[in-house]
Amino acid sequence: METYDVIVIGAGHNGLVCAAYLLKAGYSVLLLEKRSLPGGAATTEELMPEAAPGFQFNRCAIDHEFIHLGPVVEELELNKYGLEYLFCDPVVFCPHPDGKYFLAHRSVEKTCAEIARFSDRDAQKYREFNAYWQRLVNALGPLFNAPPQSLLDIAGNYNLQKAGDLLSVISSSRNILDFVRTMLSAPIDVLDEWFDEEFLKAPLARLASELGAPPSQKGMAVGAMMMTLRHAPGMARPRGGTGALVAALVKLVQAHGGKILCDRSVKQVLLNDYGEAVGIKTSNGEEYGAKCGVISNIDARRLFLQMIEPSAVDRADAQLRDRLNRKIVNNNESLLKIDCALSEAPRFEAWNHRDDYLIGSVIIADSVRQVEIAHAEPSMGNIPDSDPSIYLDVPTVLDPSMAPKGCHTLWIEFFAPYQIAAPRGRVSRARAGRKSANTKWPIALSTN
């Protein structure tokens, strides 16, 4: 039996990052991936080789923001392994039915100048709004770039600016109370408090809802910071698609002696008499040993309910299996993505179209109410087939290498029900057989 220091179940981008750090620390690592290629939700593939040959699509991930809040790209020196990030600018375009539009640049000042075309007050408030959330991001960021509960590591992540931002949040009882009040509020409450114009509030509400909750959801005000992240650290995409991030990680792992085996579905985590993980068994009967431990890049439900003996789980935590069985993954809301191959880029003629409007994300959010309905309908099991709020990307405007010359790809994303409600008196298909939330329906379209 082959033995390694650590075995990682799943070679998604998180598993690859984990393996990279372990390898650089001197451990031997084996990654086992169920699919025929590594990357998980971070792959770029030719999804329609017959209908649209030469068109490369990001399967599940496209706009990278959070990765730039941490040190991963720099610490792993992924640029040495071919990773090149292209930063979007502009970052958002949202046409409004009344002829106005929200055009956000990476620069806050340029964004404020665009807002001032329609409202001087909202332009000034946007400057203040962004500054508030940027301080908050800087204050809380160091907490997420250190091991949990490691106070010394967390403290070491604060430089003078970040420490100053933290103090600005907690420096007085008034500031603390204001922070608590904001965090307990709904995104729409925060936006109504800051702004007047619907053309501005609607796209900000749509971006806030990317955290998986409607803009009216109390306690989700932190979603209002999503636009701030597009200013700093900025929104970027790897040249060649999200899969280029995976390709760089794979090269790094292999360069440091790591091993990645695809088409290997893990069936069981092997335990010793003390309940310690000492290896894995695949669905085809292969066994691999782990001297230091097994790390899971898959969800806790599959790991503890399907891959570990129930008695072993109960010995570790008598309530864990029951908690996982009852855990609500979402409130019946999922994202439906449609991939399109286009013969030319979309155009917004009524809003003085420029191709650079398409560099970042295009958001269709006519009103905060429309965004709210876009959430409410799926949560009740209804398909939002009438005027849904939509998130669009045309990645080939920034990176033409992902499609044949002169052609483009289009990413269409909107909220849809995980389980479709059945008409009265009928048994729903969802109850008869659960469908995967990750089902993709790629289609080929032409604008000719």
C-alpha positions in Angstrom: 0.0 0.0 0.0 1.4 3.4 -1.0 1.7 5.7 2.0 2.0 9.5 2.2 2.2 11.9 5.1 -1.2 13.5 4.1 -4.0 12.4 1.8 -6.4 15.1 0.6 -9.8 14.0 -0.6 -10.8 16.2 -3.6 -8.5 18.2 -5.8 -10.6 21.3 -6.0 -8.8 24.7 -5.7 -9.0 24.6 -1.9 -7.5 21.1 -1.7 -4.7 22.1 -4.1 -3.9 25.2 -2.0 -3.8 23.1 1.1 -1.5 20.5 -0.6 0.8 23.3 -1.9 1.4 24.6 1.6 1.9 21.1 3.0 4.4 20.3 0.3 6.3 23.5 0.8 6.5 22.6 4.5 8.1 19.3 3.6 5.2 16.8 3.8 4.5 14.2 1.1 0.9 14.6 -0.2 -1.5 12.6 -2.3 -4.7 14.2 -3.7 -7.6 12.0 -4.9 -10.1 13.5 -7.3 -13.4 11.9 -8.4 -13.6 13.7 -11.7 -11.2 13.1 -14.7 -9.5 16.5 -14.1 -8.6 18.5 -11.0 -10.2 21.8 -10.1 -13.6 21.1 -8.8 -15.7 24.2 -9.2 -12.8 26.2 -10.5 -12.3 24.7 -14.0 -12.4 26.1 -17.5 -13.6 23.7 -20.1 -14.8 23.4 -23.7 -18.3 22.4 -22.6 -19.8 22.3 -26.1 -17.1 20.8 -28.3 -19.6 19.9 -31.0 -22.0 22.8 -31.0 -19.4 25.5 -30.1 -15.8 24.2 -30.7 -13.1 26.5 -29.4 -15.3 28.2 -26.8 -13.9 27.9 -23.3 -16.3 28.3 -20.4 -15.8 28.7 -16.7 -17.8 25.9 -15.2 -18.7 27.4 -11.8 -16.4 30.3 -10.8 -15.5 33.4 -12.7 -15.0 36.7 -10.8 -12.1 36.5 -8.3 -12.2 39.0 -5.4 -11.8 37.2 -2.1 -8.6 35.4 -3.1 -6.9 38.9 -3.3 -7.8 39.6 0.4 -5.3 36.9 1.4 -1.7 36.1 0.7 -2.2 32.8 -1.2 -1.2 34.1 -4.7 1.9 35.9 -3.4 3.0 33.3 -0.8 2.8 30.4 -3.3 4.3 32.5 -6.1 1.7 31.3 -8.5 2.9 33.7 -11.2 6.0 31.5 -11.6 3.6 28.7 -12.6 1.9 30.7 -15.3 -0.9 32.5 -13.4 -1.7 36.0 -14.7 -4.6 38.0 -13.3 -6.4 40.5 -15.5 -8.1 43.1 -13.4 -11.5 44.4 -14.6 -12.1 48.1 -15.1 -15.0 49.0 -15.2 -16.2 46.4 -12.7 -20.0 46.8 -13.0 -22.5 48.2 -15.5 -26.2 48.3 -14.6 -28.6 49.9 -17.1 -31.7 51.3 -15.6 -35.1 51.5 -17.3 -35.4 55.3 -16.9 -32.2 55.8 -19.0 -29.8 56.2 -16.1 -27.1 53.7 -15.4 -24.6 52.7 -12.7 -21.1 52.4 -14.1 -18.6 51.5 -11.5 -14.8 51.7 -12.0 -12.1 50.2 -9.9 -11.4 53.8 -8.9 -13.8 55.1 -6.3 -13.4 58.7 -7.6 -14.2 57.7 -11.2 -17.2 55.8 -9.9 -18.4 58.9 -7.9 -18.0 61.0 -11.1 -20.3 58.6 -12.9 -22.9 58.7 -10.1 -22.7 62.5 -10.1 -24.1 62.5 -13.6 -27.5 61.8 -12.0 -27.1 62.7 -8.3 -24.5 64.8 -6.6 -25.7 63.8 -3.2 -25.5 60.1 -3.8 -22.0 60.5 -5.3 -20.8 62.1 -2.1 -22.5 59.5 0.0 -21.1 56.7 -2.1 -17.6 58.0 -1.3 -18.4 57.9 2.4 -20.1 54.5 2.1 -17.2 52.9 0.4 -14.7 54.3 3.0 -16.8 52.9 5.9 -16.9 49.4 4.4 -13.3 49.5 3.3 -12.3 50.2 6.9 -14.4 47.3 8.0 -12.8 45.0 5.5 -9.3 46.1 6.6 -10.3 45.7 10.3 -11.7 42.1 9.9 -9.5 40.7 7.1 -6.6 39.7 9.4 -9.0 37.5 11.4 -9.5 35.3 8.3 -5.9 35.0 7.3 -4.7 33.2 10.5 -5.4 29.8 12.1 -8.7 29.9 14.1 -8.2 31.1 17.7 -4.6 31.8 17.1 -4.3 35.2 18.8 -0.6 35.7 18.1 -1.0 35.0 14.4 -4.1 37.2 14.2 -2.2 40.1 15.9 0.7 39.7 13.6 -1.5 40.3 10.6 -2.3 43.8 11.7 -0.1 46.6 10.3 -0.6 50.3 11.3 -3.3 51.0 8.8 -5.3 47.9 9.6 -4.9 48.5 13.3 -6.1 52.1 12.8 -9.1 50.8 10.8 -9.9 48.4 13.6 -9.7 51.2 16.2 -12.1 53.3 14.1 -14.7 50.5 14.4 -14.3 49.9 18.1 -12.7 53.1 19.5 -15.9 54.3 21.3 -19.1 52.9 22.6 -20.9 54.9 19.9 -18.8 53.3 17.2 -19.4 49.8 18.6 -23.1 50.3 18.9 -23.2 51.7 15.3 -21.3 48.7 14.1 -23.6 46.3 15.9 -26.7 48.1 14.7 -25.4 47.9 11.1 -24.6 44.2 11.3 -28.1 43.4 12.6 -29.8 45.4 9.8 -30.8 44.2 6.3 -28.8 45.3 3.3 -31.8 47.3 2.0 -32.0 49.2 5.3 -28.4 50.2 5.0 -28.8 51.2 1.4 -31.9 53.3 2.1 -30.1 55.0 4.9 -27.2 56.0 2.7 -28.8 56.6 -0.8 -31.8 58.1 -2.6 -31.6 56.9 -6.2 -32.9 53.5 -7.3 -30.4 53.2 -10.2 -27.7 53.0 -7.5 -29.5 51.0 -4.8 -30.7 48.2 -7.1 -27.3 47.0 -8.3 -25.8 47.3 -4.8 -28.7 45.2 -3.5 -28.2 42.6 -6.2 -24.5 42.3 -5.3 -25.4 42.0 -1.6 -27.7 39.1 -2.5 -24.7 37.2 -3.9 -24.2 36.0 -0.3 -27.4 33.9 -0.7 -30.0 36.1 1.1 -32.5 38.6 -0.1 -31.8 42.3 0.5 -34.5 42.4 3.1 -32.9 39.7 5.2 -32.0 41.1 8.7 -28.5 40.4 9.9 -27.1 40.3 6.4 -26.0 43.9 6.1 -22.4 42.7 5.5 -23.5 41.9 2.0 -23.5 45.7 1.3 -19.7 45.4 1.3 -19.6 43.3 -1.9 -19.3 46.4 -4.2 -16.4 47.7 -2.0 -14.4 44.6 -2.8 -14.5 45.5 -6.5 -12.7 48.7 -5.7 -10.1 47.1 -3.4 -8.6 44.6 -3.7 -10.4 44.7 -7.1 -12.2 42.1 -9.3 -9.9 40.0 -11.5 -10.0 37.0 -13.8 -7.1 34.7 -14.7 -6.0 34.9 -18.3 -7.4 31.8 -19.9 -10.2 31.5 -17.4 -10.5 30.3 -13.8 -9.0 27.0 -14.8 -5.6 28.9 -15.2 -5.6 29.2 -11.4 -6.0 25.5 -11.1 -3.3 24.8 -13.7 -0.8 26.9 -11.8 -1.6 25.1 -8.5 -1.3 21.7 -10.2 2.1 22.7 -11.6 3.3 23.9 -8.2 2.0 20.7 -6.5 3.8 18.5 -9.0 7.0 20.6 -8.9 7.2 19.9 -5.2 6.6 16.2 -5.5 2.9 16.0 -4.8 0.8 13.4 -6.6 -2.7 13.9 -8.0 -4.8 10.9 -9.0 -8.0 11.6 -11.0 -11.0 9.3 -11.5 -10.5 8.2 -7.9 -13.8 8.3 -5.9 -13.1 7.9 -2.2 -15.4 5.3 -0.6 -14.1 5.1 2.9 -11.7 6.8 5.4 -9.7 4.1 7.1 -9.4 4.5 10.9 -7.1 2.8 13.5 -8.3 1.4 16.8 -8.0 4.9 18.3 -10.4 6.4 15.8 -7.6 8.2 14.0 -7.6 8.6 10.2 -4.8 6.5 8.7 -5.7 6.2 5.1 -8.5 5.9 2.5 -10.1 3.3 0.3 -11.4 4.1 -3.2 -14.5 2.8 -4.8 -12.5 0.5 -7.0 -10.7 -1.1 -4.0 -7.4 0.8 -3.9 -6.0 1.7 -0.5 -3.6 4.5 0.4 -2.0 5.1 3.8 -1.7 8.4 5.6 1.0 8.8 8.3 -0.1 12.2 9.6 -3.8 12.4 8.6 -6.5 12.8 6.0 -7.9 16.2 4.9 -11.2 16.6 3.3 -11.9 19.1 0.4 -15.5 17.9 0.2 -18.5 18.7 2.4 -18.9 17.4 5.9 -22.1 15.6 5.1 -20.5 13.3 2.6 -17.4 12.9 4.7 -19.0 11.9 8.0 -22.2 10.3 6.8 -20.9 8.3 3.8 -17.2 7.7 4.3 -16.8 7.0 8.0 -18.4 4.2 10.1 -21.3 5.6 12.1 -19.9 4.1 15.3 -16.6 6.0 14.8 -18.4 9.3 14.2 -20.6 8.7 17.3 -17.5 8.1 19.5 -16.0 11.4 18.3 -19.3 13.4 18.7 -22.6 11.8 19.6 -24.6 14.6 18.1 -22.6 15.1 14.8 -24.6 12.7 12.6 -27.9 14.1 13.7 -26.7 17.7 13.2 -25.5 16.9 9.7 -28.7 15.1 8.8 -30.8 18.0 9.9 -28.5 20.7 8.5 -30.3 23.1 6.1 -27.9 23.6 3.2 -30.0 26.5 1.7 -33.5 27.9 1.7 -34.4 26.2 -1.6 -32.4 28.9 -3.5 -29.7 28.0 -6.0 -28.0 29.6 -8.9 -28.9 28.7 -12.4 -26.1 29.4 -14.9 -26.5 29.3 -18.7 -23.4 29.3 -20.9 -23.8 30.9 -24.4 -21.5 31.0 -27.4 -22.0 34.2 -29.3 -20.9 35.4 -32.8 -20.6 38.9 -31.4 -20.8 40.7 -28.1 -24.1 42.0 -26.7 -24.9 45.7 -27.0 -26.8 48.2 -24.9 -27.8 50.7 -27.6 -30.2 52.7 -25.4 -27.4 53.4 -22.9 -24.8 54.8 -25.3 -23.1 51.4 -25.5 -19.3 51.1 -25.2 -17.6 47.7 -25.3 -15.8 48.5 -22.1 -19.2 48.4 -20.3 -18.8 44.6 -20.7 -15.4 44.2 -19.2 -16.8 43.7 -15.6 -20.1 42.3 -14.6 -23.4 43.5 -16.2 -26.2 43.5 -13.7 -29.9 43.6 -14.6 -31.5 45.1 -11.5 -34.3 47.5 -12.4 -35.3 48.0 -8.7 -34.6 46.7 -5.2 -38.1 45.1 -5.4 -37.1 43.1 -8.5 -34.1 41.8 -6.7 -36.2 40.9 -3.7 -38.7 39.0 -5.9 -35.8 37.2 -7.6 -35.1 35.7 -4.2 -38.6 35.2 -2.9 -39.8 33.2 -5.9 -37.2 30.5 -5.7 -37.5 30.2 -1.9 -41.2 29.2 -2.6 -40.2 26.8 -5.3 -41.3 29.0 -8.2 -39.3 29.5 -11.3 -38.6 33.2 -11.8 -39.3 33.2 -15.5 -40.8 36.6 -15.7 -38.3 39.5 -15.7 -35.7 38.0 -13.3 -32.8 40.0 -12.0 -29.7 38.7 -13.8 -26.0 38.7 -13.4 -24.1 38.6 -16.7 -20.4 38.3 -17.7 -18.8 38.4 -21.1 -15.3 37.3 -20.2 -14.0 37.3 -23.7 -14.1 41.1 -23.9 -11.3 41.2 -21.4 -9.7 37.9 -22.5 -10.3 37.1 -26.2 -8.2 33.9 -25.9 -11.3 32.1 -24.6 -13.2 32.1 -27.9 -12.5 31.9 -31.6 -11.5 35.2 -33.1 -14.3 37.8 -33.1 -16.6 35.6 -31.1 -17.6 35.7 -27.4 -18.9 33.7 -24.5 -21.7 34.8 -22.2 -22.3 33.8 -18.6 -26.0 34.2 -17.5 -26.8 33.7 -13.9 -29.9 34.1 -11.8 -31.6 32.6 -8.8 -33.7 29.5 -9.2 -35.4 27.0 -6.9 -33.5 23.9 -5.9 -36.8 22.1 -5.6 -39.6 23.1 -7.8 -43.0 23.4 -6.1 -45.6 21.0 -7.3 -49.1 22.0 -8.4 -51.7 21.2 -5.7 -52.7 17.6 -5.7 -49.5 16.4 -7.4 -46.3 14.9 -6.0 -43.3 17.1 -6.9 -40.5 15.7 -8.9 -38.2 17.1 -6.3 -39.8 14.9 -3.6 -39.7 11.8 -5.9 -36.0 12.3 -6.7 -33.7 15.0 -5.6 -31.9 16.9 -8.4 -28.3 18.2 -8.2 -28.1 21.9 -7.5 -25.0 22.1 -9.7 -26.8 21.0 -12.9 -25.7 23.2 -15.9 -27.6 23.7 -19.1 -25.1 24.9 -21.7 -26.5 26.1 -25.0 -25.1 27.6 -28.1 -26.6 30.9 -29.3 -25.8 33.3 -32.2 -26.6 37.0 -32.3 -26.8 37.0 -36.1 
